[in-house]
Amino acid sequence: MIKTEQLCKRYGSLTVLKDVSTEISKGEIISIIGPSGTGKSTFLRCLNLLEKPSGGSIYINNVDLLAKDTDVPKIRQKMGMVFQSFNLYAHLSVLENLTLGPVKLLGKSKAVANQKALELLKLVGLAEKALNLPDELSGGQKQRVAIARCLAMEPEVILFDEPTSALDPTMVSEVLAVIRRLAKAGMTMLVVTHEMEFARNISTRVFYMDEGIIYEEGSPEQIFKNPQREKTRAFINRVRSFNYHIDNPNYDLYAMNAEIEAFCEKHLLPPRVCDHILLLVEETLLLQTDFSDISLNLAYFEKTGHLEFRCEAAGEPVNPLQEGVQSDDIGLKLIQSRIEDSQYRYENHKNMLFFKVKGE
């Protein structure tokens, strides 16, 4: 139904989308998630040419949308879009907002358009508001009217650009309920959303966008339970990271510790956990023999509450945690008392230690 090939969008020297290639079938519900500024909304806007792509191809029902002889307005009528900011005509009633497009663009009679509009308002639970002006509605009601107005144009696909981001939390559920109802009816939808639980429950597929591409895609089960790529895992688990690099043995231990303490304070980690981390980092560094290239990483998983510490050090392969490698095992005992699990690997000429830090 929708196919993109090497779709890209640039604003001057800034590349927002690069090489986005995908296919979307009729009846699919695609949730598009990812950090802000990674091209999610731009992708939607390129699909219906609100933004003109800088390169690549878009096919809608096998029609090349970017071809010179394509009747773009006709195709766009089949692709409705619901924005963050409602975009209702403030001087028209709710009913008039719904009938304007069908009468002027689809050539329907006013009587037929009115009847269909009332059916759609009933669908979204707002039939009693037909004669009200948009300013007399709540944010959630306005968004439901915007969805009904989109449906009035009889689209084959609906693009939702963060439809709940401008709403108070109490109004979010009423809009999501309408979208769920459309999903059950088989409407093809692409939804840019930050509502992770909603995306998990409603989607046939999930796109995680990062770096201007579809960084990872898969079923909701895969993306939310077993993401395969690092940035997807970090986003899904809401990972907060701290990194520190050492390139000589005369590193500033006190400055490093101050940064670690600031990281712990920022993320409300208990003092005892912070103490575990500080001791773990210090004792791990005491096990090192080559300080030319050491990278330290702390990863705090907000979703699960667990903390991981990783140390990567250049040099010949040697596992400092292995029995008999160290002459004094006091440091090893201190490390073992602060962790739940540990792993060692040698990759890319680096010794890599992984620790899962104990909680309180």
TORKOL-4160 file (C-alpha; in steps of 0.2 Angstrom, whole numbers, padded with zeros to 4 digits, m for minus):
360
<pt num="1" X="0000" Y="0000" Z="0000"/>
<pt num="2" X="0014" Y="0012" Z="0005"/>
<pt num="3" X="0032" Y="0009" Z="m0001"/>
<pt num="4" X="0047" Y="0021" Z="0002"/>
<pt num="5" X="0064" Y="0018" Z="m0006"/>
<pt num="6" X="0080" Y="0028" Z="0000"/>
<pt num="7" X="0069" Y="0042" Z="0006"/>
<pt num="8" X="0079" Y="0057" Z="0013"/>
<pt num="9" X="0075" Y="0075" Z="0018"/>
<pt num="10" X="0088" Y="0088" Z="0021"/>
<pt num="11" X="0087" Y="0106" Z="0027"/>
<pt num="12" X="0103" Y="0114" Z="0021"/>
<pt num="13" X="0117" Y="0105" Z="0029"/>
<pt num="14" X="0106" Y="0096" Z="0041"/>
<pt num="15" X="0100" Y="0078" Z="0036"/>
<pt num="16" X="0084" Y="0074" Z="0045"/>
<pt num="17" X="0080" Y="0058" Z="0035"/>
<pt num="18" X="0092" Y="0047" Z="0026"/>
<pt num="19" X="0089" Y="0031" Z="0016"/>
<pt num="20" X="0072" Y="0027" Z="0024"/>
<pt num="21" X="0066" Y="0011" Z="0015"/>
<pt num="22" X="0050" Y="0002" Z="0020"/>
<pt num="23" X="0034" Y="m0006" Z="0015"/>
<pt num="24" X="0017" Y="m0004" Z="0024"/>
<pt num="25" X="0002" Y="m0016" Z="0020"/>
<pt num="26" X="m0016" Y="m0012" Z="0020"/>
<pt num="27" X="m0023" Y="m0014" Z="0038"/>
<pt num="28" X="m0007" Y="m0012" Z="0047"/>
<pt num="29" X="m0005" Y="m0001" Z="0062"/>
<pt num="30" X="0013" Y="0005" Z="0063"/>
<pt num="31" X="0018" Y="0014" Z="0079"/>
<pt num="32" X="0034" Y="0025" Z="0076"/>
<pt num="33" X="0044" Y="0029" Z="0092"/>
<pt num="34" X="0061" Y="0036" Z="0096"/>
<pt num="35" X="0069" Y="0051" Z="0104"/>
<pt num="36" X="0064" Y="0069" Z="0099"/>
<pt num="37" X="0073" Y="0076" Z="0083"/>
<pt num="38" X="0075" Y="0059" Z="0074"/>
<pt num="39" X="0064" Y="0062" Z="0060"/>
<pt num="40" X="0048" Y="0054" Z="0065"/>
<pt num="41" X="0036" Y="0068" Z="0061"/>
<pt num="42" X="0046" Y="0073" Z="0046"/>
<pt num="43" X="0044" Y="0055" Z="0039"/>
<pt num="44" X="0025" Y="0057" Z="0040"/>
<pt num="45" X="0025" Y="0074" Z="0033"/>
<pt num="46" X="0035" Y="0068" Z="0018"/>
<pt num="47" X="0023" Y="0053" Z="0015"/>
<pt num="48" X="0009" Y="0066" Z="0011"/>
<pt num="49" X="0021" Y="0079" Z="0004"/>
<pt num="50" X="0018" Y="0092" Z="0017"/>
<pt num="51" X="0037" Y="0091" Z="0016"/>
<pt num="52" X="0045" Y="0088" Z="m0001"/>
<pt num="53" X="0058" Y="0074" Z="0000"/>
<pt num="54" X="0076" Y="0079" Z="m0005"/>
<pt num="55" X="0078" Y="0062" Z="m0013"/>
<pt num="56" X="0071" Y="0044" Z="m0014"/>
<pt num="57" X="0054" Y="0037" Z="m0019"/>
<pt num="58" X="0036" Y="0036" Z="m0012"/>
<pt num="59" X="0023" Y="0024" Z="m0019"/>
<pt num="60" X="0005" Y="0024" Z="m0014"/>
<pt num="61" X="m0004" Y="0009" Z="m0021"/>
<pt num="62" X="0010" Y="0007" Z="m0034"/>
<pt num="63" X="0008" Y="0025" Z="m0039"/>
<pt num="64" X="0024" Y="0035" Z="m0039"/>
<pt num="65" X="0019" Y="0050" Z="m0028"/>
<pt num="66" X="0034" Y="0061" Z="m0034"/>
<pt num="67" X="0032" Y="0058" Z="m0053"/>
<pt num="68" X="0028" Y="0074" Z="m0062"/>
<pt num="69" X="0012" Y="0068" Z="m0070"/>
<pt num="70" X="0005" Y="0061" Z="m0053"/>
<pt num="71" X="m0012" Y="0069" Z="m0047"/>
<pt num="72" X="m0005" Y="0072" Z="m0030"/>
<pt num="73" X="m0021" Y="0081" Z="m0023"/>
<pt num="74" X="m0031" Y="0066" Z="m0027"/>
<pt num="75" X="m0019" Y="0054" Z="m0019"/>
<pt num="76" X="m0018" Y="0065" Z="m0003"/>
<pt num="77" X="m0037" Y="0064" Z="m0001"/>
<pt num="78" X="m0034" Y="0046" Z="0003"/>
<pt num="79" X="m0021" Y="0049" Z="0016"/>
<pt num="80" X="m0028" Y="0059" Z="0031"/>
<pt num="81" X="m0017" Y="0067" Z="0044"/>
<pt num="82" X="m0021" Y="0071" Z="0062"/>
<pt num="83" X="m0009" Y="0084" Z="0070"/>
<pt num="84" X="m0004" Y="0088" Z="0087"/>
<pt num="85" X="m0013" Y="0105" Z="0087"/>
<pt num="86" X="m0030" Y="0100" Z="0081"/>
<pt num="87" X="m0031" Y="0114" Z="0067"/>
<pt num="88" X="m0049" Y="0116" Z="0068"/>
<pt num="89" X="m0058" Y="0131" Z="0060"/>
<pt num="90" X="m0062" Y="0142" Z="0075"/>
<pt num="91" X="m0076" Y="0151" Z="0067"/>
<pt num="92" X="m0085" Y="0136" Z="0061"/>
<pt num="93" X="m0096" Y="0124" Z="0071"/>
<pt num="94" X="m0090" Y="0106" Z="0074"/>
<pt num="95" X="m0102" Y="0100" Z="0061"/>
<pt num="96" X="m0096" Y="0113" Z="0049"/>
<pt num="97" X="m0078" Y="0108" Z="0052"/>
<pt num="98" X="m0083" Y="0090" Z="0047"/>
<pt num="99" X="m0093" Y="0094" Z="0031"/>
<pt num="100" X="m0082" Y="0108" Z="0023"/>
<pt num="101" X="m0070" Y="0096" Z="0015"/>
<pt num="102" X="m0083" Y="0083" Z="0009"/>
<pt num="103" X="m0094" Y="0096" Z="0001"/>
<pt num="104" X="m0080" Y="0106" Z="m0007"/>
<pt num="105" X="m0067" Y="0093" Z="m0012"/>
<pt num="106" X="m0077" Y="0077" Z="m0013"/>
<pt num="107" X="m0093" Y="0085" Z="m0021"/>
<pt num="108" X="m0105" Y="0078" Z="m0009"/>
<pt num="109" X="m0122" Y="0087" Z="m0005"/>
<pt num="110" X="m0123" Y="0096" Z="0011"/>
<pt num="111" X="m0137" Y="0084" Z="0017"/>
<pt num="112" X="m0126" Y="0068" Z="0014"/>
<pt num="113" X="m0111" Y="0077" Z="0022"/>
<pt num="114" X="m0121" Y="0082" Z="0037"/>
<pt num="115" X="m0128" Y="0064" Z="0039"/>
<pt num="116" X="m0110" Y="0056" Z="0038"/>
<pt num="117" X="m0103" Y="0070" Z="0049"/>
<pt num="118" X="m0116" Y="0066" Z="0063"/>
<pt num="119" X="m0112" Y="0047" Z="0061"/>
<pt num="120" X="m0093" Y="0051" Z="0064"/>
<pt num="121" X="m0097" Y="0062" Z="0078"/>
<pt num="122" X="m0106" Y="0048" Z="0086"/>
<pt num="123" X="m0092" Y="0036" Z="0083"/>
<pt num="124" X="m0080" Y="0048" Z="0093"/>
<pt num="125" X="m0093" Y="0051" Z="0106"/>
<pt num="126" X="m0096" Y="0069" Z="0102"/>
<pt num="127" X="m0113" Y="0070" Z="0093"/>
<pt num="128" X="m0120" Y="0081" Z="0106"/>
<pt num="129" X="m0107" Y="0094" Z="0102"/>
<pt num="130" X="m0111" Y="0096" Z="0084"/>
<pt num="131" X="m0117" Y="0114" Z="0085"/>
<pt num="132" X="m0103" Y="0120" Z="0097"/>
<pt num="133" X="m0088" Y="0130" Z="0092"/>
<pt num="134" X="m0071" Y="0122" Z="0094"/>
<pt num="135" X="m0067" Y="0135" Z="0108"/>
<pt num="136" X="m0081" Y="0127" Z="0118"/>
<pt num="137" X="m0072" Y="0110" Z="0118"/>
<pt num="138" X="m0059" Y="0103" Z="0129"/>
<pt num="139" X="m0042" Y="0098" Z="0121"/>
<pt num="140" X="m0047" Y="0079" Z="0121"/>
<pt num="141" X="m0063" Y="0084" Z="0112"/>
<pt num="142" X="m0055" Y="0095" Z="0099"/>
<pt num="143" X="m0043" Y="0080" Z="0095"/>
<pt num="144" X="m0058" Y="0068" Z="0093"/>
<pt num="145" X="m0066" Y="0081" Z="0082"/>
<pt num="146" X="m0050" Y="0082" Z="0072"/>
<pt num="147" X="m0050" Y="0063" Z="0070"/>
<pt num="148" X="m0069" Y="0063" Z="0064"/>
<pt num="149" X="m0065" Y="0077" Z="0052"/>
<pt num="150" X="m0051" Y="0066" Z="0045"/>
<pt num="151" X="m0063" Y="0051" Z="0043"/>
<pt num="152" X="m0075" Y="0062" Z="0034"/>
<pt num="153" X="m0064" Y="0063" Z="0019"/>
<pt num="154" X="m0065" Y="0044" Z="0018"/>
<pt num="155" X="m0046" Y="0041" Z="0019"/>
<pt num="156" X="m0038" Y="0024" Z="0016"/>
<pt num="157" X="m0023" Y="0028" Z="0028"/>
<pt num="158" X="m0022" Y="0040" Z="0043"/>
<pt num="159" X="m0006" Y="0048" Z="0049"/>
<pt num="160" X="m0006" Y="0053" Z="0067"/>
<pt num="161" X="0008" Y="0065" Z="0072"/>
<pt num="162" X="0009" Y="0063" Z="0091"/>
<pt num="163" X="m0010" Y="0065" Z="0093"/>
<pt num="164" X="m0009" Y="0066" Z="0112"/>
<pt num="165" X="0006" Y="0077" Z="0115"/>
<pt num="166" X="m0004" Y="0093" Z="0117"/>
<pt num="167" X="m0016" Y="0085" Z="0129"/>
<pt num="168" X="m0017" Y="0085" Z="0148"/>
<pt num="169" X="m0015" Y="0067" Z="0154"/>
<pt num="170" X="m0033" Y="0066" Z="0159"/>
<pt num="171" X="m0038" Y="0068" Z="0141"/>
<pt num="172" X="m0026" Y="0056" Z="0133"/>
<pt num="173" X="m0036" Y="0041" Z="0136"/>
<pt num="174" X="m0051" Y="0047" Z="0127"/>
<pt num="175" X="m0041" Y="0050" Z="0111"/>
<pt num="176" X="m0032" Y="0034" Z="0112"/>
<pt num="177" X="m0049" Y="0025" Z="0114"/>
<pt num="178" X="m0055" Y="0032" Z="0097"/>
<pt num="179" X="m0038" Y="0026" Z="0089"/>
<pt num="180" X="m0040" Y="0009" Z="0096"/>
<pt num="181" X="m0058" Y="0008" Z="0089"/>
<pt num="182" X="m0052" Y="0013" Z="0072"/>
<pt num="183" X="m0038" Y="m0001" Z="0073"/>
<pt num="184" X="m0051" Y="m0014" Z="0077"/>
<pt num="185" X="m0061" Y="m0008" Z="0061"/>
<pt num="186" X="m0045" Y="m0012" Z="0050"/>
<pt num="187" X="m0040" Y="0006" Z="0046"/>
<pt num="188" X="m0022" Y="0007" Z="0040"/>
<pt num="189" X="m0013" Y="0019" Z="0052"/>
<pt num="190" X="0004" Y="0026" Z="0056"/>
<pt num="191" X="0006" Y="0034" Z="0073"/>
<pt num="192" X="0020" Y="0044" Z="0079"/>
<pt num="193" X="0018" Y="0042" Z="0098"/>
<pt num="194" X="0027" Y="0043" Z="0115"/>
<pt num="195" X="0014" Y="0032" Z="0123"/>
<pt num="196" X="0024" Y="0016" Z="0124"/>
<pt num="197" X="0010" Y="0005" Z="0132"/>
<pt num="198" X="m0002" Y="0011" Z="0119"/>
<pt num="199" X="0011" Y="0007" Z="0105"/>
<pt num="200" X="0014" Y="m0010" Z="0112"/>
<pt num="201" X="m0004" Y="m0014" Z="0113"/>
<pt num="202" X="m0011" Y="m0008" Z="0097"/>
<pt num="203" X="0003" Y="m0010" Z="0084"/>
<pt num="204" X="0006" Y="m0024" Z="0071"/>
<pt num="205" X="0023" Y="m0017" Z="0069"/>
<pt num="206" X="0034" Y="m0004" Z="0078"/>
<pt num="207" X="0047" Y="0007" Z="0070"/>
<pt num="208" X="0061" Y="0014" Z="0081"/>
<pt num="209" X="0068" Y="0029" Z="0073"/>
<pt num="210" X="0085" Y="0036" Z="0077"/>
<pt num="211" X="0100" Y="0044" Z="0067"/>
<pt num="212" X="0087" Y="0048" Z="0053"/>
<pt num="213" X="0083" Y="0030" Z="0049"/>
<pt num="214" X="0072" Y="0016" Z="0054"/>
<pt num="215" X="0085" Y="0010" Z="0066"/>
<pt num="216" X="0075" Y="m0006" Z="0071"/>
<pt num="217" X="0058" Y="m0013" Z="0067"/>
<pt num="218" X="0049" Y="m0028" Z="0072"/>
<pt num="219" X="0033" Y="m0034" Z="0081"/>
<pt num="220" X="0028" Y="m0025" Z="0098"/>
<pt num="221" X="0034" Y="m0041" Z="0107"/>
<pt num="222" X="0051" Y="m0040" Z="0099"/>
<pt num="223" X="0054" Y="m0021" Z="0101"/>
<pt num="224" X="0047" Y="m0020" Z="0119"/>
<pt num="225" X="0053" Y="m0036" Z="0126"/>
<pt num="226" X="0069" Y="m0041" Z="0116"/>
<pt num="227" X="0076" Y="m0026" Z="0106"/>
<pt num="228" X="0091" Y="m0031" Z="0096"/>
<pt num="229" X="0101" Y="m0015" Z="0094"/>
<pt num="230" X="0109" Y="m0005" Z="0107"/>
<pt num="231" X="0100" Y="0012" Z="0105"/>
<pt num="232" X="0083" Y="0003" Z="0104"/>
<pt num="233" X="0087" Y="m0005" Z="0121"/>
<pt num="234" X="0092" Y="0011" Z="0129"/>
<pt num="235" X="0077" Y="0020" Z="0123"/>
<pt num="236" X="0065" Y="0006" Z="0128"/>
<pt num="237" X="0073" Y="0003" Z="0145"/>
<pt num="238" X="0075" Y="0022" Z="0148"/>
<pt num="239" X="0094" Y="0020" Z="0151"/>
<pt num="240" X="0103" Y="0035" Z="0158"/>
<pt num="241" X="0122" Y="0034" Z="0155"/>
<pt num="242" X="0138" Y="0041" Z="0162"/>
<pt num="243" X="0154" Y="0039" Z="0153"/>
<pt num="244" X="0172" Y="0043" Z="0158"/>
<pt num="245" X="0188" Y="0041" Z="0148"/>
<pt num="246" X="0206" Y="0038" Z="0155"/>
<pt num="247" X="0221" Y="0040" Z="0145"/>
<pt num="248" X="0235" Y="0040" Z="0157"/>
<pt num="249" X="0239" Y="0033" Z="0175"/>
<pt num="250" X="0239" Y="0051" Z="0182"/>
<pt num="251" X="0220" Y="0053" Z="0180"/>
<pt num="252" X="0211" Y="0064" Z="0193"/>
<pt num="253" X="0202" Y="0051" Z="0204"/>
<pt num="254" X="0193" Y="0065" Z="0214"/>
<pt num="255" X="0186" Y="0074" Z="0199"/>
<pt num="256" X="0180" Y="0057" Z="0192"/>
<pt num="257" X="0171" Y="0053" Z="0209"/>
<pt num="258" X="0163" Y="0070" Z="0209"/>
<pt num="259" X="0155" Y="0067" Z="0192"/>
<pt num="260" X="0149" Y="0050" Z="0197"/>
<pt num="261" X="0141" Y="0057" Z="0213"/>
<pt num="262" X="0133" Y="0070" Z="0203"/>
<pt num="263" X="0126" Y="0057" Z="0191"/>
<pt num="264" X="0119" Y="0047" Z="0206"/>
<pt num="265" X="0111" Y="0062" Z="0214"/>
<pt num="266" X="0103" Y="0067" Z="0197"/>
<pt num="267" X="0095" Y="0050" Z="0195"/>
<pt num="268" X="0090" Y="0049" Z="0214"/>
<pt num="269" X="0101" Y="0034" Z="0217"/>
<pt num="270" X="0102" Y="0029" Z="0236"/>
<pt num="271" X="0118" Y="0034" Z="0245"/>
<pt num="272" X="0122" Y="0016" Z="0248"/>
<pt num="273" X="0121" Y="0012" Z="0229"/>
<pt num="274" X="0132" Y="0027" Z="0225"/>
<pt num="275" X="0145" Y="0021" Z="0238"/>
<pt num="276" X="0145" Y="0003" Z="0229"/>
<pt num="277" X="0148" Y="0012" Z="0213"/>
<pt num="278" X="0162" Y="0022" Z="0219"/>
<pt num="279" X="0171" Y="0008" Z="0227"/>
<pt num="280" X="0168" Y="m0004" Z="0212"/>
<pt num="281" X="0175" Y="0009" Z="0200"/>
<pt num="282" X="0191" Y="0012" Z="0211"/>
<pt num="283" X="0194" Y="m0006" Z="0214"/>
<pt num="284" X="0192" Y="m0010" Z="0196"/>
<pt num="285" X="0204" Y="0003" Z="0191"/>
<pt num="286" X="0217" Y="m0004" Z="0203"/>
<pt num="287" X="0216" Y="m0021" Z="0194"/>
<pt num="288" X="0222" Y="m0012" Z="0178"/>
<pt num="289" X="0240" Y="m0012" Z="0171"/>
<pt num="290" X="0238" Y="m0002" Z="0155"/>
<pt num="291" X="0230" Y="0016" Z="0157"/>
<pt num="292" X="0233" Y="0021" Z="0139"/>
<pt num="293" X="0214" Y="0019" Z="0134"/>
<pt num="294" X="0201" Y="0015" Z="0148"/>
<pt num="295" X="0183" Y="0019" Z="0145"/>
<pt num="296" X="0171" Y="0018" Z="0160"/>
<pt num="297" X="0152" Y="0017" Z="0158"/>
<pt num="298" X="0138" Y="0017" Z="0170"/>
<pt num="299" X="0120" Y="0013" Z="0164"/>
<pt num="300" X="0105" Y="0016" Z="0175"/>
<pt num="301" X="0089" Y="0007" Z="0169"/>
<pt num="302" X="0075" Y="0018" Z="0175"/>
<pt num="303" X="0062" Y="0005" Z="0169"/>
<pt num="304" X="0069" Y="m0009" Z="0180"/>
<pt num="305" X="0079" Y="0001" Z="0192"/>
<pt num="306" X="0095" Y="m0009" Z="0190"/>
<pt num="307" X="0113" Y="m0002" Z="0187"/>
<pt num="308" X="0127" Y="m0009" Z="0176"/>
<pt num="309" X="0145" Y="m0004" Z="0176"/>
<pt num="310" X="0157" Y="m0008" Z="0161"/>
<pt num="311" X="0176" Y="m0006" Z="0160"/>
<pt num="312" X="0185" Y="m0007" Z="0144"/>
<pt num="313" X="0204" Y="m0007" Z="0144"/>
<pt num="314" X="0216" Y="m0008" Z="0130"/>
<pt num="315" X="0230" Y="m0021" Z="0131"/>
<pt num="316" X="0234" Y="m0040" Z="0130"/>
<pt num="317" X="0220" Y="m0051" Z="0135"/>
<pt num="318" X="0219" Y="m0054" Z="0153"/>
<pt num="319" X="0204" Y="m0057" Z="0165"/>
<pt num="320" X="0208" Y="m0048" Z="0181"/>
<pt num="321" X="0194" Y="m0057" Z="0189"/>
<pt num="322" X="0201" Y="m0074" Z="0186"/>
<pt num="323" X="0207" Y="m0084" Z="0201"/>
<pt num="324" X="0226" Y="m0083" Z="0202"/>
<pt num="325" X="0229" Y="m0068" Z="0191"/>
<pt num="326" X="0230" Y="m0055" Z="0205"/>
<pt num="327" X="0242" Y="m0058" Z="0219"/>
<pt num="328" X="0231" Y="m0049" Z="0232"/>
<pt num="329" X="0213" Y="m0055" Z="0231"/>
<pt num="330" X="0206" Y="m0041" Z="0244"/>
<pt num="331" X="0201" Y="m0030" Z="0229"/>
<pt num="332" X="0192" Y="m0045" Z="0221"/>
<pt num="333" X="0182" Y="m0049" Z="0237"/>
<pt num="334" X="0177" Y="m0030" Z="0238"/>
<pt num="335" X="0171" Y="m0031" Z="0220"/>
<pt num="336" X="0162" Y="m0047" Z="0222"/>
<pt num="337" X="0153" Y="m0040" Z="0238"/>
<pt num="338" X="0146" Y="m0025" Z="0228"/>
<pt num="339" X="0139" Y="m0035" Z="0212"/>
<pt num="340" X="0126" Y="m0047" Z="0208"/>
<pt num="341" X="0134" Y="m0054" Z="0192"/>
<pt num="342" X="0150" Y="m0051" Z="0182"/>
<pt num="343" X="0156" Y="m0055" Z="0164"/>
<pt num="344" X="0173" Y="m0054" Z="0155"/>
<pt num="345" X="0176" Y="m0053" Z="0136"/>
<pt num="346" X="0190" Y="m0048" Z="0125"/>
<pt num="347" X="0185" Y="m0039" Z="0109"/>
<pt num="348" X="0193" Y="m0027" Z="0097"/>
<pt num="349" X="0210" Y="m0028" Z="0107"/>
<pt num="350" X="0201" Y="m0023" Z="0123"/>
<pt num="351" X="0198" Y="m0031" Z="0140"/>
<pt num="352" X="0179" Y="m0029" Z="0144"/>
<pt num="353" X="0172" Y="m0031" Z="0161"/>
<pt num="354" X="0153" Y="m0031" Z="0164"/>
<pt num="355" X="0146" Y="m0029" Z="0182"/>
<pt num="356" X="0128" Y="m0029" Z="0188"/>
<pt num="357" X="0128" Y="m0018" Z="0203"/>
<pt num="358" X="0119" Y="m0023" Z="0219"/>
<pt num="359" X="0105" Y="m0012" Z="0225"/>
<pt num="360" X="0102" Y="m0007" Z="0243"/>
